[in-house]
C-alpha cells in the first residue's frame, strides 16, 4: 500500500466486507493494512484510488492509526471466507473456497462478485476442478466457522517470519487461532509459539494433546520451553517433561530450577561451544548455521571437553568480529578473550543489564562454581524480561509510528496519506 508520493504505508493483509440481505454480494468497506511494528489498521475503501497487481494506491490526507478491530456483522475475506466449505447451487457438489474476487461498479462501490471453488473429489490423490462462479451461484459462504478449513490460509502465511505469523494469529478468533496453529508442522509451530504471549502459548499447547505438545517443546529453544512450562500447573509440567526425550527434558528441567529473574533462568543452554584446538574456519562455519539467532551467533565460547553444557573448564569467548580478523587455519584457543568475568547463574537481571550495557555486549557466558559453562545470556533474553510481561499481547499496548509505546488512545491520531470522498471515522 502506497501513498501518492510512492512511500510505503503498509502491506495489505485482508479485506473487510459487510454482508447484505438475500443473494446480494457483500459490500467491501475497507482493507486491513499492516504497518511497521506489526500494527494493523483499517483503511476505508473510499481512500483507495487504484488497485494494481502488486500495489494499492491511496489518495492524500489523514489516516487513522488506531488498531483495527472487526465490528459485529463484518467479515474478513481471508480469515472468514478462505477454505470455507460450500455447495454449488442447483447441484449436490461441494467444494472449498480458494479465492474471491472484488470489483467496483460505476459509482465506485466495491463488492465481492466472484468465487473460485475447488470441487471436493473424495480421493486423496486427485485434486478437484476449480470452478469460477458468481457470488449467488454458491451456497454456504456466510456460514458456521466449523465449515472453514485451513489449507489456503496456511499457504498465505507460509512465507511470513515467525514473529509476523504470530502477529497474524493474534488477529484470528480463539477457535480459528488454535485450528491454524495446530495445523503447522512441529518446527514452524515451535518458532511461532516463542513469539506469542504466554496465554496464547498455553491455549495452543493445551489443544495439542500431550504427545504432540512434548514434541513441540523439544523443538523449542530450552529457555523458551522452560518459560512456557513455567506457566503450566506443576502436574502438567511433570507430565510433559516425562514425555520429552531425556536429553531435552534435562536441559529444560535445569532451567526451571533457577530462580526467576536470574542469569540461570534467562540463559540459553545451547550456545556455540568449541574446544580450543578447533580452527577459526570451523568456528565461522558454526556461526553461519541458519537456525541460529543473530544474538547466539555473535560469539563462540571456548571450553575444555565435554563441549555440551555443563562443559569442561571455561576458557573464554571469541566474538564473531575477531573471527573475521583471524586466519581461517589459526586455532581458536589463540583468539580467546577472557578479560570480562562471566556471569554466575544467580546474577540478577539488573546486574546483567548493567554489565552488558557497560561492555556493549550482545551475549555473556554463565558459569557455575566449578568454572563450567552452563549457558549464555543473550540480549534478546534480556529484552524479553525487561519489557512488560504482556508486551507481545497486541490488545495491551499500541506502538507509535516512531516505535515508542503509547496507551491505546480514545482519540484518533493520523498521518498524511489519504482523504476519502466519504469519511469513515468509526475506528482506526
C-alpha positions in Angstrom: 0.0 0.0 0.0 1.5 3.3 -1.1 0.6 7.0 -0.7 0.5 9.3 -3.7 4.2 10.1 -3.3 5.2 6.4 -3.7 6.1 6.0 0.0 5.1 2.7 1.6 2.2 2.9 4.0 2.0 -0.8 4.9 1.1 -4.2 3.5 -2.4 -5.3 2.7 -3.4 -8.2 4.8 -7.2 -8.6 4.3 -10.4 -7.0 3.1 -13.3 -6.1 5.4 -16.8 -6.8 4.0 -20.3 -6.4 5.2 -23.0 -8.9 4.1 -26.2 -7.7 2.6 -29.7 -9.2 2.6 -30.7 -12.1 0.3 -28.3 -13.0 -2.6 -26.7 -9.6 -2.8 -22.9 -9.9 -2.7 -21.2 -8.3 0.4 -20.0 -4.8 0.1 -16.3 -4.1 0.7 -16.0 -1.4 3.3 -12.2 -1.3 3.7 -8.8 -3.0 3.8 -6.7 -4.2 6.7 -3.1 -2.9 6.3 -0.2 -3.9 8.4 2.2 -1.0 9.2 5.7 -1.0 10.7 5.9 -2.5 14.2 3.2 -5.0 13.1 0.2 -2.7 13.8 -2.9 -3.5 11.8 -5.1 -0.6 10.8 -8.4 -0.1 8.9 -8.2 1.8 5.6 -11.7 2.8 4.3 -12.2 1.6 0.7 -13.1 5.2 -0.3 -9.5 6.2 0.2 -8.2 3.8 -2.4 -7.6 5.3 -5.8 -6.2 2.3 -7.6 -5.7 -1.4 -7.0 -2.9 -2.8 -9.2 -1.4 -6.3 -9.5 1.2 -5.7 -6.7 0.1 -2.4 -5.1 -2.8 -0.4 -3.6 -2.6 3.3 -4.2 -4.2 5.8 -1.7 -5.0 9.5 -2.2 -3.8 12.3 0.1 -5.0 13.1 3.5 -5.0 11.7 7.0 -5.1 8.0 8.0 -6.3 6.8 11.4 -3.6 4.7 13.2 -5.8 3.1 15.9 -5.5 -0.7 15.9 -8.1 -2.5 13.7 -11.0 -4.3 15.3 -13.6 -6.1 13.4 -17.1 -5.0 14.1 -20.1 -7.3 14.7 -21.6 -8.4 11.4 -18.4 -7.8 9.4 -16.3 -10.5 7.8 -12.7 -10.7 6.8 -12.2 -12.3 3.4 -9.1 -14.3 4.1 -9.8 -15.1 7.8 -13.5 -15.9 7.4 -14.1 -17.0 3.8 -11.0 -18.7 2.5 -11.1 -22.5 2.8 -14.8 -22.4 3.7 -16.7 -25.5 2.5 -19.6 -24.5 0.2 -22.1 -26.0 -2.2 -22.6 -25.1 -5.8 -26.2 -24.1 -6.5 -28.5 -26.5 -8.2 -26.1 -29.4 -7.7 -25.1 -31.7 -4.8 -21.4 -30.9 -5.5 -19.3 -29.5 -2.6 -16.0 -27.6 -2.7 -13.8 -25.2 -0.8 -13.2 -21.6 -1.4 -9.7 -21.0 -2.8 -10.1 -17.3 -4.0 -12.6 -14.4 -4.0 -12.8 -11.5 -6.5 -13.9 -8.0 -5.7 -14.9 -5.4 -8.3 -16.1 -1.8 -8.4 -19.1 -0.6 -10.2 -19.6 2.8 -12.0 -20.4 4.5 -8.7 -17.1 3.4 -7.2 -18.6 0.9 -4.7 -16.7 -2.3 -4.3 -18.4 -5.7 -3.8 -17.4 -9.4 -3.7 -18.6 -10.7 -7.1 -17.0 -14.0 -7.9 -15.8 -17.0 -6.0 -13.2 -19.7 -7.0 -14.3 -23.0 -5.6 -12.2 -26.2 -5.8 -14.6 -29.2 -6.1 -14.2 -32.0 -3.5 -13.4 -35.3 -5.1 -13.3 -37.7 -2.2 -9.9 -39.0 -3.4 -6.7 -38.0 -1.8 -4.6 -38.5 -4.9 -6.8 -36.3 -7.2 -7.4 -32.6 -6.9 -10.8 -31.3 -7.8 -11.6 -29.0 -10.7 -11.7 -25.2 -9.8 -15.0 -23.5 -10.7 -15.2 -19.7 -11.1 -18.7 -18.8 -10.0 -20.8 -15.8 -9.4 -21.4 -15.0 -5.8 -25.1 -16.0 -6.0 -24.1 -19.4 -7.5 -22.6 -20.6 -4.2 -24.3 -21.6 -1.0 -22.8 -21.6 2.5 -20.4 -18.7 2.1 -21.8 -17.0 5.1 -21.9 -20.0 7.4 -20.7 -21.6 10.6 -17.0 -21.4 11.4 -16.7 -25.2 11.5 -17.2 -25.3 7.8 -13.9 -23.5 7.2 -10.6 -25.3 6.6 -7.0 -24.0 7.0 -5.1 -25.0 3.9 -5.5 -21.8 2.0 -4.8 -19.6 5.0 -1.6 -21.7 5.8 -0.4 -21.1 2.2 -0.8 -17.4 2.6 1.0 -17.4 5.9 3.8 -19.8 4.7 6.5 -17.2 4.0 5.9 -15.0 7.0 8.6 -14.6 9.6 7.6 -16.4 12.9 7.0 -13.1 14.6 4.8 -11.8 11.8 2.9 -15.1 11.7 2.4 -14.9 15.5 1.0 -11.4 15.0 -1.4 -12.7 12.3 -2.6 -15.5 14.6 -3.5 -12.9 17.3 -5.9 -11.3 14.8 -7.9 -14.5 14.5 -10.7 -15.7 16.7 -9.7 -18.0 19.6 -11.0 -21.1 17.8 -9.5 -20.2 14.5 -6.1 -19.4 16.1 -5.9 -22.8 17.7 -7.0 -24.5 14.4 -4.4 -22.8 12.3 -1.6 -23.1 14.9 -2.2 -26.8 15.3 -2.1 -27.4 11.6 1.5 -26.0 11.4 4.4 -28.5 11.3 6.3 -29.0 14.6 9.3 -26.9 13.8 7.2 -24.0 12.5 4.8 -24.1 15.4 7.7 -24.1 17.9 9.1 -21.0 16.3 5.7 -19.3 16.3 5.0 -20.2 20.0 8.2 -18.5 21.0 6.8 -15.2 19.6 3.3 -15.4 21.2 2.0 -14.1 24.5 2.0 -16.6 27.4 -1.8 -17.0 27.5 -1.9 -17.9 23.7 1.0 -20.3 24.2 -0.8 -22.1 27.0 -4.1 -22.2 25.0 -2.4 -23.8 21.9 -0.3 -26.2 23.9 -3.4 -27.4 25.8 -5.2 -28.0 22.5 -2.4 -30.2 21.0 -2.6 -33.2 23.3 0.3 -34.1 25.5 2.2 -36.3 23.0 2.4 -33.6 20.4 2.9 -30.8 23.0 6.0 -32.7 24.2 7.3 -32.9 20.6 6.8 -29.1 20.2 8.6 -28.4 23.4 11.6 -30.4 22.1 11.7 -28.2 19.0 11.8 -25.0 21.0 14.9 -23.4 22.5 15.3 -24.8 26.0 14.9 -21.4 27.6 11.7 -20.7 25.7 10.3 -24.2 26.5 11.1 -23.6 30.2 9.3 -20.2 30.2 6.2 -21.9 28.6 6.3 -24.8 31.1 6.6 -22.3 34.0 3.1 -21.0 33.0 1.6 -24.5 33.5 0.5 -26.3 36.7 3.2 -28.5 38.2 1.4 -31.8 37.3 1.2 -30.7 33.7 4.9 -29.7 33.7 5.9 -33.1 35.1 3.7 -35.0 32.6 5.2 -33.1 29.6 8.8 -33.5 30.8 8.2 -37.2 31.2 7.1 -37.4 27.5 10.1 -35.5 26.2 13.4 -37.1 25.2 15.5 -37.4 28.3 18.3 -35.1 27.0 15.9 -32.3 26.0 13.9 -32.7 29.2 17.0 -32.5 31.3 18.0 -29.1 29.8 14.6 -27.7 30.4 14.3 -29.1 33.9 17.7 -27.5 34.9 16.4 -24.1 33.7 13.2 -24.4 35.7 15.2 -25.0 38.8 16.8 -21.5 38.7 15.3 -18.5 40.5 13.2 -16.4 38.1 14.9 -13.1 37.1 18.5 -14.5 37.4 21.0 -15.4 34.7 20.3 -19.1 35.1 16.6 -18.6 34.3 17.3 -16.2 31.4 20.1 -18.1 29.6 20.0 -20.4 26.7 21.8 -23.7 27.5 22.7 -24.2 23.8 25.2 -21.5 22.8 28.0 -22.2 20.3 30.7 -24.1 22.2 34.0 -25.4 20.7 37.3 -26.7 22.1 40.5 -24.6 21.9 42.0 -26.8 19.2 39.2 -26.0 16.7 40.1 -23.8 13.8 38.8 -20.3 13.1 37.3 -21.8 9.9 35.3 -24.3 12.0 34.0 -21.6 14.2 32.9 -19.5 11.2 31.1 -22.5 9.8 29.2 -22.9 13.1 28.0 -19.2 13.3 26.8 -19.5 9.7 24.3 -22.2 10.6 20.9 -20.7 9.5 18.9 -21.9 12.5 20.9 -19.8 15.0 19.6 -16.4 16.1 21.9 -13.4 15.4 22.5 -13.0 19.2 23.6 -16.6 19.7 25.7 -16.5 16.5 27.6 -13.4 17.8 30.1 -15.4 19.8 31.8 -18.8 20.2 32.5 -20.0 23.7 35.7 -22.0 24.2 35.9 -24.7 26.9 37.7 -27.9 27.7 35.8 -31.1 26.8 33.0 -32.0 27.2 31.5 -29.3 24.9 27.9 -29.7 25.9 26.6 -27.8 28.9 27.7 -28.2 31.6 31.1 -28.2 29.9 34.6 -28.7 31.0 36.6 -25.7 32.2 35.5 -22.5 30.6 38.4 -20.7 28.8 36.9 -17.7 27.2 34.9 -16.3 24.3 35.7 -15.4 20.7 33.4 -12.7 19.2 32.5 -13.0 15.6 34.4 -9.8 14.6 37.6 -11.3 16.0 36.9 -14.5 13.9 36.7 -12.4 10.8 40.1 -10.8 11.5 42.0 -14.1 12.1 43.4 -16.6 9.5 41.0 -19.4 8.9 43.7 -22.0 9.7 44.5 -20.4 13.1 43.5 -22.2 16.3 40.5 -20.9 18.2 42.4 -21.0 21.5 44.8 -18.3 20.3 41.9 -15.8 19.8 40.2 -16.2 23.2 39.0 -13.1 25.1 38.8 -13.7 28.9 39.1 -10.1 30.2 35.4 -9.9 31.2 34.3 -12.0 34.1 31.4 -14.4 33.2 28.0 -14.3 34.9 27.1 -16.5 37.9 23.7 -18.3 37.5 22.4 -16.3 40.4 23.3 -12.9 38.9 20.1 -10.8 38.9 18.7 -9.2 35.8 19.6 -5.6 36.9 23.3 -6.6 37.1 23.2 -8.5 33.8 21.8 -5.4 32.1 24.3 -3.1 33.6 27.3 -5.3 32.6 26.1 -5.9 29.0 25.5 -2.2 28.6 28.9 -1.3 30.1 30.8 -3.6 27.7 28.5 -3.2 24.7 27.8 -7.0 24.6 25.0 -8.9 22.9 25.8 -12.1 24.8 27.6 -13.2 28.0 28.7 -16.6 29.4 27.2 -18.1 32.5 29.5 -20.4 34.5 28.9 -22.4 37.7 31.0 -22.6 40.8 33.3 -25.2 39.2 34.0 -22.8 36.3 31.9 -24.9 33.9 29.9 -23.1 31.2 26.2 -23.8 31.8 24.8 -21.4 29.2 24.8 -17.8 27.8 22.5 -14.8 28.3 21.8 -13.0 25.0 20.4 -9.5 24.5 17.1 -10.8 23.3 16.7 -12.8 26.5 17.3 -9.6 28.5 14.8 -7.6 26.4 12.1 -10.2 26.8 12.3 -9.8 30.6 12.8 -6.1 30.7 9.7 -5.4 28.7 6.3 -5.6 30.4 5.0 -9.2 30.8 2.3 -8.6 28.2 4.4 -6.8 25.6 3.7 -9.4 23.0 -0.1 -9.0 23.5 -1.5 -6.7 20.9 -4.5 -5.9 23.0 -2.5 -4.5 25.8 -0.2 -1.9 24.1 -0.1 0.2 21.0 3.1 1.3 19.3 3.6 4.7 17.9 5.0 5.1 14.3 8.3 6.1 15.8 8.5 3.0 17.9 7.6 4.3 21.3 4.9 2.5 23.2 1.7 4.5 23.9 -1.5 3.7 25.7 -4.4 2.7 23.4 -5.9 6.2 22.7 -9.5 7.3 22.9 -8.9 9.9 20.3 -7.7 9.4 16.7 -4.1 10.0 15.6 -3.2 10.4 12.0 -0.6 10.9 9.3 -1.0 12.4 5.8 -1.8 9.6 3.4 -5.4 9.8 2.3 -8.7 11.7 2.2 -11.8 9.9 1.0 -14.8 11.5 -0.7 -16.8 9.8 2.1 -15.1 9.7 5.5 -15.4 6.6 7.6 -14.1 7.6 11.1 -15.8 4.8 13.1 -12.4 3.4 14.1 -8.7 3.3 13.2 
